[in-house]
Amino acid sequence: MISGYVITFHTHYESLVCMRSLEKSEAAQNGAIAVKLIPVPRELSSACGTAVKVTIKDGGIFGAENFTNIERDEVFTFDAAGKYTAVGK
């Protein structure tokens, strides 16, 4: 079961825009997700160095389709063990 998503970007600006957009989403407002800027994990990419981590809270429903309108590089899922899996570009 996935715990959330890590989204990488080409620029720092894109990561900030994404974070702000997700923070304003209904899912974040009702506590279903937590959104945070993080350094890109080395095993994923070296893109711009900044990623957005979206953690899904207790049984929340939030899918990769929520990222289709976001200017980004790649989307990865992560599980409780910290294993990353690419979802796609």
C-alpha positions as CSV (number, residue, x, y, z in Angstrom):
1,M,0.0,0.0,0.0
2,I,1.4,3.4,-0.9
3,S,2.0,6.0,1.7
4,G,2.2,8.9,-0.7
5,Y,3.9,10.6,-3.6
6,V,7.2,12.4,-4.3
7,I,7.0,14.8,-7.3
8,T,10.2,16.0,-9.0
9,F,10.5,19.2,-11.0
10,H,12.7,20.9,-13.6
11,T,12.9,24.2,-11.6
12,H,12.5,25.3,-8.0
13,Y,9.7,27.7,-9.2
14,E,7.6,24.7,-10.4
15,S,8.0,23.0,-7.1
16,L,6.8,26.0,-5.2
17,V,3.8,26.5,-7.5
18,C,2.9,22.8,-7.1
19,M,3.2,22.9,-3.3
20,R,1.0,26.0,-3.0
21,S,-1.6,24.6,-5.4
22,L,-1.7,21.3,-3.4
23,E,-1.9,23.1,-0.1
24,K,-5.1,24.9,-1.3
25,S,-6.7,21.6,-2.5
26,E,-9.7,20.2,-0.8
27,A,-7.8,17.1,0.2
28,A,-5.2,19.2,2.1
29,Q,-7.8,21.5,3.6
30,N,-9.8,18.5,5.1
31,G,-6.6,16.8,6.3
32,A,-6.5,13.8,3.9
33,I,-3.0,14.8,2.7
34,A,0.0,16.6,4.1
35,V,2.2,18.5,1.6
36,K,5.9,19.4,2.2
37,L,8.9,20.6,0.2
38,I,11.8,18.2,0.5
39,P,15.3,17.7,-1.1
40,V,15.0,15.2,-4.0
41,P,16.1,11.8,-2.7
42,R,19.4,10.8,-4.5
43,E,18.0,7.5,-5.7
44,L,15.3,9.3,-7.7
45,S,16.9,12.2,-9.6
46,S,19.1,15.2,-9.4
47,A,16.6,17.4,-11.3
48,C,16.4,20.9,-9.6
49,G,17.0,19.5,-6.1
50,T,13.6,20.3,-4.7
51,A,10.7,17.9,-4.6
52,V,7.1,17.9,-3.2
53,K,6.2,15.1,-0.8
54,V,2.5,14.3,-0.5
55,T,1.7,12.0,2.4
56,I,-1.7,10.4,2.4
57,K,-3.2,10.4,5.9
58,D,-5.2,7.4,7.4
59,G,-7.2,5.9,4.6
60,G,-7.3,9.1,2.5
61,I,-7.9,8.7,-1.2
62,F,-5.6,10.7,-3.4
63,G,-4.3,9.4,-6.7
64,A,-1.7,10.3,-9.3
65,E,-4.4,11.7,-11.5
66,N,-4.3,14.8,-9.2
67,F,-0.9,15.7,-10.7
68,T,-1.9,15.8,-14.4
69,N,-2.3,19.6,-14.6
70,I,1.0,20.3,-12.8
71,E,4.2,21.2,-14.6
72,R,6.5,18.5,-13.3
73,D,9.3,16.1,-14.1
74,E,8.3,12.8,-12.6
75,V,6.0,11.3,-10.0
76,F,7.0,8.5,-7.7
77,T,5.0,6.6,-5.0
78,F,6.5,5.5,-1.7
79,D,5.5,2.9,0.8
80,A,5.9,2.6,4.6
81,A,9.3,0.9,4.0
82,G,10.6,3.9,2.0
83,K,10.7,2.1,-1.3
84,Y,10.1,4.4,-4.4
85,T,8.3,3.4,-7.5
86,A,8.0,5.6,-10.6
87,V,4.4,6.4,-11.7
88,G,5.5,8.3,-14.8
89,K,6.1,11.6,-16.3
